[in-house]
């Protein structure tokens, strides 16, 4: 058995679990490299590896039958609108009382956009060229001012973009927010395993790891110390959203109100699918009585095309990845108890260091999905939102769900808000962008609009 001062417990654990092949190059390493390898191993829950491998080897995954999920439709009657007014009142008070935090998942890079850097730094404003980060940050500033409160902003990065993200926020002075209310922390990494259940070396002094999925964002709240910090601040509700959606209503008092009134542990927004082939997950009711989300790739052709008596899609509620979590619920499912998000397994090709050289092997990568929290929760609700008001994903450089389509949707929403307020717009105006600092709801708008081709209302 090898030895190194200060790491005896880690070394014993590695040998006990028969993972000592990771020390194959030990005699070739200097002290700095040895410490680096042992630090990397220290970050791994070695006792969990057998559980992960059992998950990967288990071919008998639970199978369910499905029916469409029940949801609260967008209000189209006076009775429904009255309920929304009540929910809005409750939600606004919840925000004013300082009980809500915003949680942004921002681990992605801008590679698919042809952009070198964090995706959140990508300039998406149709007139201003503001980044996704700036648009989200200014929304939080506007909500905080409107409700005379402090809304902590939690931002989960990845190992790949953490330093760049921190630098971007520092350079832009946190977009007018106070630094002490913005928390930036990286996602956790989890080791991959080969088909024999063994750890894989990326190089002589580090393991091959991958991010633990968007579901790992909840675990990151615990490992970063954020659950404790939010409890200290009196936060009860966490608003979860993803970086690539510039239209998201980060703090929606109606949504928050229903979440609070129903004592929901996790609440979700859904949107009508554009058609049977739209590649988004759908909300379903499972045969075990739970609500969940079924990935598009797991839907049968029959399910995708199923129609109701009036010709509408049966599985119609798509997932825009907008959720509210009870902080107590997050605490429960990340505490290591019986309630926890399951791991999903993917078989992938991995470039590994083997026998003195690199080789492409087949191995298991593990990740968690945030929507797996839904069937675990004691109480959930699903609220319909209008996609044209709240969903403009920036995933591709061009074509579907692209920068172009997102800017177009932002432009259309600006025109719609002005029309709702009866504010005339010149025929020569083609593009309008409304700064969140000017308005975060149409009711915030007033005044005239200049007659120009492109307008930025700040």
C-alpha positions as CSV (number, residue, x, y, z in Angstrom):
1,X,0.0,0.0,0.0
2,X,1.3,3.5,-0.9
3,X,1.5,6.3,1.7
4,X,1.5,10.0,1.7
5,X,1.3,12.3,4.8
6,X,-2.2,13.6,5.5
7,X,-4.0,11.2,3.1
8,X,-4.0,7.9,4.9
9,X,-7.8,7.7,5.2
10,X,-8.3,8.3,1.5
11,X,-5.7,5.7,0.5
12,X,-7.2,3.1,2.8
13,X,-10.6,3.7,1.3
14,X,-9.3,3.3,-2.3
15,X,-7.6,-0.1,-1.4
16,X,-10.7,-1.3,0.5
17,X,-12.9,-0.7,-2.5
18,X,-10.4,-2.3,-4.9
19,X,-9.8,0.9,-6.9
20,X,-6.0,0.9,-6.3
21,X,-5.3,0.7,-10.1
22,X,-5.5,4.6,-9.9
23,X,-2.0,4.4,-8.4
24,X,-0.5,2.7,-11.4
25,X,1.8,5.7,-12.1
26,X,2.5,6.6,-8.5
27,X,6.2,6.0,-8.7
28,X,6.4,8.3,-11.7
29,X,4.7,11.3,-10.0
30,X,6.4,14.1,-8.0
31,X,5.0,15.2,-4.7
32,X,2.8,17.9,-6.3
33,X,1.3,15.4,-8.7
34,X,0.8,12.9,-6.0
35,X,-1.1,15.4,-3.8
36,X,-3.1,16.4,-6.8
37,X,-4.3,12.8,-7.4
38,X,-5.1,12.3,-3.8
39,X,-7.0,15.6,-3.6
40,X,-9.0,14.5,-6.6
41,X,-9.7,11.1,-5.0
42,X,-10.7,12.9,-1.8
43,X,-13.5,14.7,-3.7
44,X,-15.1,11.3,-4.6
45,X,-17.5,9.4,-2.4
46,X,-15.7,6.1,-3.0
47,X,-18.4,4.1,-1.0
48,X,-21.0,5.4,-3.6
49,X,-19.2,3.8,-6.6
50,X,-20.7,0.4,-6.0
51,X,-24.1,1.9,-5.9
52,X,-23.5,3.8,-9.2
53,X,-22.2,0.6,-10.8
54,X,-25.2,-1.3,-9.7
55,X,-27.4,1.4,-11.2
56,X,-25.5,1.1,-14.5
57,X,-25.8,-2.7,-14.5
58,X,-29.5,-2.9,-13.6
59,X,-31.4,-3.7,-16.7
60,X,-34.7,-3.9,-14.8
61,X,-35.5,-0.2,-14.6
62,X,-39.0,0.7,-13.5
63,X,-41.5,0.9,-16.4
64,X,-44.7,3.0,-16.2
65,X,-47.7,3.5,-18.4
66,X,-48.7,7.1,-18.9
67,X,-51.7,9.4,-19.4
68,X,-51.6,13.2,-19.9
69,X,-50.8,15.2,-16.8
70,X,-53.5,17.4,-15.3
71,X,-52.6,21.1,-15.3
72,X,-53.9,24.5,-14.4
73,X,-54.8,26.1,-17.7
74,X,-54.0,29.7,-18.6
75,X,-56.9,31.8,-17.2
76,X,-59.6,32.3,-19.9
77,X,-62.6,32.8,-17.7
78,X,-63.5,35.5,-15.1
79,X,-63.5,32.9,-12.4
80,X,-60.0,31.7,-13.3
81,X,-58.8,35.3,-13.6
82,X,-60.1,36.0,-10.1
83,X,-58.1,33.1,-8.7
84,X,-55.0,34.5,-10.5
85,X,-55.6,37.9,-8.8
86,X,-55.8,36.2,-5.4
87,X,-52.6,34.2,-6.2
88,X,-50.8,37.3,-7.4
89,X,-51.6,39.1,-4.1
90,X,-50.2,36.2,-2.1
91,X,-47.2,35.9,-4.3
92,X,-46.4,39.6,-4.2
93,X,-46.5,39.5,-0.4
94,X,-44.2,36.5,-0.4
95,X,-41.7,38.4,-2.5
96,X,-42.0,41.5,-0.4
97,X,-41.3,39.5,2.7
98,X,-38.0,38.5,1.3
99,X,-38.8,34.8,1.0
100,X,-37.8,34.2,-2.6
101,X,-34.4,33.6,-4.2
102,X,-33.6,33.3,-7.9
103,X,-31.5,30.3,-9.1
104,X,-29.9,30.3,-12.5
105,X,-28.4,27.2,-14.0
106,X,-25.6,28.5,-16.2
107,X,-23.0,25.8,-16.8
108,X,-23.1,25.8,-20.6
109,X,-20.6,27.1,-23.0
110,X,-21.4,29.1,-26.2
111,X,-19.8,26.6,-28.5
112,X,-23.0,25.8,-30.5
113,X,-23.5,29.5,-31.0
114,X,-20.0,29.9,-32.4
115,X,-19.1,31.9,-29.2
116,X,-16.0,31.4,-27.1
117,X,-17.1,31.8,-23.5
118,X,-20.0,31.1,-21.1
119,X,-23.3,31.0,-22.9
120,X,-24.6,33.5,-20.4
121,X,-22.1,36.1,-21.8
122,X,-23.6,35.8,-25.3
123,X,-25.1,39.1,-26.6
124,X,-28.7,38.4,-27.3
125,X,-30.5,41.8,-26.9
126,X,-32.0,42.6,-30.4
127,X,-31.1,46.3,-30.1
128,X,-28.9,46.7,-27.1
129,X,-26.7,43.6,-27.6
130,X,-27.0,42.9,-23.9
131,X,-25.9,39.5,-22.7
132,X,-28.2,36.8,-21.3
133,X,-26.5,37.4,-17.9
134,X,-27.3,41.2,-18.1
135,X,-30.9,40.7,-19.1
136,X,-31.4,38.2,-16.2
137,X,-29.5,40.5,-13.8
138,X,-31.5,43.6,-14.7
139,X,-34.8,41.6,-14.2
140,X,-33.7,40.8,-10.7
141,X,-32.8,44.4,-10.1
142,X,-36.2,45.5,-11.4
143,X,-38.1,42.9,-9.3
144,X,-36.2,43.9,-6.2
145,X,-37.0,47.6,-6.7
146,X,-40.7,46.9,-7.6
147,X,-41.3,44.9,-4.5
148,X,-38.9,46.8,-2.2
149,X,-36.9,43.7,-1.2
150,X,-33.7,41.8,-1.7
151,X,-33.8,38.8,-4.0
152,X,-30.6,36.7,-3.7
153,X,-29.3,35.5,-7.1
154,X,-27.7,32.0,-7.1
155,X,-25.8,31.1,-10.2
156,X,-24.5,27.6,-10.8
157,X,-21.6,27.4,-13.2
158,X,-19.5,24.5,-14.5
159,X,-15.9,23.7,-14.0
160,X,-15.4,24.7,-17.6
161,X,-16.8,28.2,-17.3
162,X,-16.7,29.1,-13.6
163,X,-13.7,31.4,-13.6
164,X,-14.8,33.2,-16.8
165,X,-18.3,33.7,-15.4
166,X,-16.9,35.3,-12.2
167,X,-14.7,37.5,-14.3
168,X,-17.6,38.5,-16.5
169,X,-19.7,39.5,-13.5
170,X,-16.8,41.4,-11.9
171,X,-16.0,43.3,-15.1
172,X,-19.7,44.3,-15.5
173,X,-20.0,45.2,-11.8
174,X,-22.7,42.6,-11.2
175,X,-25.0,44.5,-13.5
176,X,-25.9,46.9,-10.7
177,X,-26.6,44.3,-8.1
178,X,-24.8,44.3,-4.8
179,X,-22.0,41.6,-4.8
180,X,-23.1,40.2,-1.4
181,X,-26.5,39.2,-2.9
182,X,-25.0,37.3,-5.8
183,X,-23.6,33.8,-5.2
184,X,-21.6,32.1,-8.0
185,X,-20.6,28.5,-7.4
186,X,-19.6,25.5,-9.7
187,X,-21.5,22.4,-10.4
188,X,-20.3,19.1,-8.8
189,X,-18.4,16.6,-10.9
190,X,-18.9,12.8,-10.7
191,X,-16.5,10.2,-11.8
192,X,-17.3,7.9,-14.7
193,X,-16.7,4.2,-14.5
194,X,-15.6,1.5,-17.0
195,X,-17.7,-1.6,-17.6
196,X,-16.0,-3.3,-14.8
197,X,-17.0,-0.6,-12.3
198,X,-13.5,0.8,-12.1
199,X,-12.5,4.5,-11.9
200,X,-11.0,5.9,-15.1
201,X,-7.8,8.0,-15.2
202,X,-7.9,11.1,-17.4
203,X,-4.2,11.5,-16.9
204,X,-1.6,10.2,-14.4
205,X,-2.9,12.5,-11.6
206,X,-6.6,13.0,-12.2
207,X,-9.8,11.1,-12.7
208,X,-12.1,11.3,-15.7
209,X,-15.3,13.1,-14.4
210,X,-18.4,14.6,-15.9
211,X,-20.9,17.2,-14.6
212,X,-23.6,15.6,-12.6
213,X,-26.5,17.0,-14.7
214,X,-29.0,19.8,-14.1
215,X,-30.4,17.7,-11.3
216,X,-27.1,18.1,-9.6
217,X,-27.9,21.8,-9.3
218,X,-29.9,20.9,-6.2
219,X,-27.0,19.0,-4.7
220,X,-24.7,22.0,-5.5
221,X,-26.9,24.2,-3.3
222,X,-26.0,21.9,-0.4
223,X,-22.3,21.4,-1.2
224,X,-21.8,25.1,-1.8
225,X,-23.3,26.0,1.6
226,X,-26.2,27.9,-0.1
227,X,-29.0,26.0,1.7
228,X,-27.6,27.2,5.0
229,X,-27.2,30.7,3.7
230,X,-30.7,30.8,2.3
231,X,-32.1,29.6,5.6
232,X,-30.2,32.3,7.3
233,X,-31.8,34.9,5.0
234,X,-35.3,33.5,5.7
235,X,-35.8,32.2,2.1
236,X,-38.6,29.7,1.6
237,X,-39.0,29.5,-2.2
238,X,-36.3,29.1,-4.9
239,X,-37.2,30.1,-8.5
240,X,-35.2,27.8,-10.9
241,X,-34.5,28.8,-14.5
242,X,-32.0,28.2,-17.2
243,X,-29.6,30.7,-18.7
244,X,-30.6,30.4,-22.4
245,X,-34.1,31.7,-22.0
246,X,-34.2,35.6,-22.1
247,X,-38.0,35.7,-21.8
248,X,-38.4,33.8,-18.5
249,X,-40.4,35.5,-15.7
250,X,-37.8,35.0,-13.0
251,X,-40.1,36.3,-10.3
252,X,-43.7,35.6,-11.3
253,X,-46.0,36.6,-8.4
254,X,-49.0,34.6,-9.8
255,X,-46.9,31.4,-10.1
256,X,-45.4,32.0,-6.6
257,X,-48.8,32.7,-5.2
258,X,-50.3,29.4,-6.4
259,X,-47.1,27.6,-5.1
260,X,-47.6,29.1,-1.7
261,X,-51.4,28.7,-1.5
262,X,-51.2,25.1,-2.5
263,X,-48.3,24.4,-0.2
264,X,-46.5,22.8,-3.1
265,X,-43.0,21.4,-2.7
266,X,-42.2,21.8,-6.4
267,X,-44.3,23.7,-8.9
268,X,-43.7,23.8,-12.6
269,X,-44.8,25.7,-15.7
270,X,-45.8,24.0,-18.8
271,X,-46.5,25.2,-22.3
272,X,-48.5,23.9,-25.3
273,X,-46.3,22.0,-27.7
274,X,-46.1,23.4,-31.2
275,X,-46.7,19.9,-32.6
276,X,-46.1,16.2,-32.1
277,X,-42.4,16.4,-33.2
278,X,-41.3,19.3,-31.0
279,X,-38.3,17.9,-29.1
280,X,-39.3,18.9,-25.5
281,X,-40.1,16.7,-22.6
282,X,-43.8,16.4,-21.7
283,X,-45.6,16.3,-18.4
284,X,-47.3,13.0,-17.8
285,X,-49.3,11.2,-15.1
286,X,-47.6,7.9,-14.3
287,X,-49.2,4.6,-13.5
288,X,-47.9,4.9,-9.9
289,X,-50.1,8.0,-9.4
290,X,-47.3,10.5,-9.7
291,X,-46.8,13.4,-12.1
292,X,-43.5,13.4,-14.0
293,X,-41.8,14.4,-17.2
294,X,-41.1,12.1,-20.0
295,X,-38.3,12.9,-22.3
296,X,-39.2,13.3,-26.0
297,X,-36.7,10.5,-26.9
298,X,-38.6,8.2,-24.6
299,X,-42.0,8.8,-26.1
300,X,-43.4,6.2,-28.5
301,X,-44.5,7.3,-31.9
302,X,-48.1,6.6,-30.8
303,X,-47.8,8.9,-27.8
304,X,-46.3,11.7,-29.8
305,X,-49.2,11.6,-32.2
306,X,-52.0,10.8,-29.8
307,X,-55.0,13.1,-30.2
308,X,-58.1,13.9,-28.2
309,X,-61.7,13.9,-29.4
310,X,-61.3,17.5,-30.6
311,X,-58.1,16.8,-32.5
312,X,-55.8,18.4,-29.9
313,X,-52.5,16.7,-28.8
314,X,-53.1,14.6,-25.7
315,X,-49.5,14.9,-24.5
316,X,-49.5,18.6,-25.0
317,X,-47.8,20.2,-21.9
318,X,-44.2,20.7,-22.9
319,X,-41.5,21.5,-20.3
320,X,-39.8,24.9,-20.5
321,X,-37.6,24.1,-17.4
322,X,-39.2,26.7,-15.1
323,X,-39.8,25.5,-11.6
324,X,-40.3,26.7,-8.0
325,X,-38.9,24.7,-5.1
326,X,-39.6,24.8,-1.5
327,X,-36.3,25.2,0.2
328,X,-37.3,22.6,2.8
329,X,-37.9,20.2,0.0
330,X,-34.4,20.8,-1.5
331,X,-32.9,20.3,1.9
332,X,-34.7,17.0,2.3
333,X,-33.8,15.5,-1.0
334,X,-30.1,16.5,-0.8
335,X,-29.5,15.4,2.8
336,X,-28.5,11.9,2.0
337,X,-31.7,10.3,3.2
338,X,-34.1,7.9,1.5
339,X,-35.6,10.7,-0.7
340,X,-33.1,11.6,-3.4
341,X,-32.9,12.2,-7.1
342,X,-32.0,9.0,-9.0
343,X,-28.9,8.8,-11.3
344,X,-29.4,8.3,-15.0
345,X,-26.8,6.3,-16.9
346,X,-25.4,6.8,-20.4
347,X,-22.9,4.5,-22.2
348,X,-20.2,6.8,-23.7
349,X,-16.9,6.6,-25.5
350,X,-14.2,7.9,-23.1
351,X,-10.6,8.8,-23.8
352,X,-8.8,7.0,-20.9
353,X,-5.2,6.5,-19.8
354,X,-4.5,2.8,-19.9
355,X,-1.3,0.9,-19.6
356,X,1.0,3.8,-20.4
357,X,-1.1,5.2,-23.3
358,X,-4.4,6.7,-24.2
359,X,-7.2,4.5,-25.6
360,X,-10.9,5.0,-26.4
361,X,-12.9,2.9,-24.1
362,X,-16.6,2.4,-23.4
363,X,-17.8,3.5,-20.0
364,X,-20.7,4.8,-17.9
365,X,-21.4,8.5,-17.3
366,X,-23.9,9.4,-14.6
367,X,-26.2,12.4,-14.2
368,X,-29.3,13.6,-12.4
369,X,-32.3,15.3,-13.9
370,X,-33.9,18.2,-12.0
371,X,-37.4,17.2,-13.1
372,X,-37.0,13.8,-11.3
373,X,-37.8,15.8,-8.2
374,X,-41.5,16.1,-9.3
375,X,-42.6,12.5,-8.6
376,X,-40.7,12.6,-5.3
377,X,-42.6,15.6,-4.0
378,X,-45.5,15.2,-1.7
379,X,-47.5,18.0,-3.5
380,X,-46.9,19.5,-6.9
381,X,-48.8,21.8,-9.3
382,X,-48.4,22.4,-13.0
383,X,-49.4,25.8,-14.4
384,X,-49.8,26.6,-18.1
385,X,-47.8,29.6,-19.4
386,X,-47.9,31.1,-22.9
387,X,-44.8,30.2,-24.8
388,X,-44.7,33.5,-26.7
389,X,-44.5,35.3,-23.3
390,X,-42.0,33.1,-21.6
391,X,-40.0,30.8,-23.8
392,X,-37.3,31.9,-26.3
393,X,-34.5,29.3,-26.0
394,X,-31.1,30.2,-27.4
395,X,-29.6,26.9,-28.3
396,X,-28.4,27.2,-31.9
397,X,-26.6,29.8,-34.0
398,X,-29.4,29.7,-36.6
399,X,-32.6,28.0,-37.5
400,X,-34.9,26.5,-34.8
401,X,-34.4,27.7,-31.2
402,X,-31.7,30.1,-32.3
403,X,-30.4,33.5,-31.5
404,X,-32.5,34.8,-34.4
405,X,-35.7,33.2,-33.2
406,X,-35.1,34.4,-29.6
407,X,-34.5,38.0,-30.8
408,X,-37.7,37.8,-32.9
409,X,-39.7,36.6,-29.9
410,X,-38.3,39.4,-27.7
411,X,-39.2,41.9,-30.4
412,X,-42.7,40.6,-30.8
413,X,-43.3,40.6,-27.0
414,X,-42.2,44.3,-26.9
415,X,-44.7,45.3,-29.6
416,X,-47.4,43.3,-27.8
417,X,-46.7,45.0,-24.4
418,X,-46.9,48.4,-26.0
419,X,-50.2,47.5,-27.8
420,X,-51.7,46.3,-24.5
421,X,-51.0,49.6,-22.9
422,X,-52.4,51.5,-25.9
423,X,-49.0,53.1,-26.7
424,X,-48.8,53.9,-30.4
425,X,-45.8,52.7,-32.5
426,X,-44.7,54.3,-35.8
427,X,-45.0,52.1,-38.9
428,X,-41.3,52.7,-39.6
429,X,-40.4,51.0,-36.3
430,X,-39.3,47.4,-37.0
431,X,-37.4,46.4,-33.8
432,X,-38.1,47.3,-30.2
433,X,-36.3,46.1,-27.1
434,X,-37.6,47.0,-23.7
435,X,-35.1,47.0,-20.9
436,X,-36.1,45.2,-17.7
437,X,-35.2,48.4,-15.9
438,X,-37.9,50.2,-17.8
439,X,-40.6,47.5,-17.5
440,X,-40.8,43.9,-16.3
441,X,-44.6,43.8,-17.0
442,X,-46.7,45.7,-19.6
443,X,-48.3,47.6,-16.8
444,X,-45.0,49.2,-16.0
445,X,-44.9,51.0,-19.4
446,X,-46.0,54.6,-20.0
447,X,-45.0,57.5,-22.2
448,X,-44.4,57.9,-25.9
449,X,-42.2,55.8,-28.2
450,X,-39.9,57.6,-30.7
451,X,-40.4,57.1,-34.4
452,X,-37.3,55.2,-35.3
453,X,-36.5,51.9,-37.1
454,X,-34.9,50.4,-34.0
455,X,-35.8,51.4,-30.5
456,X,-34.4,50.6,-27.1
457,X,-36.6,51.6,-24.2
458,X,-34.4,52.0,-21.1
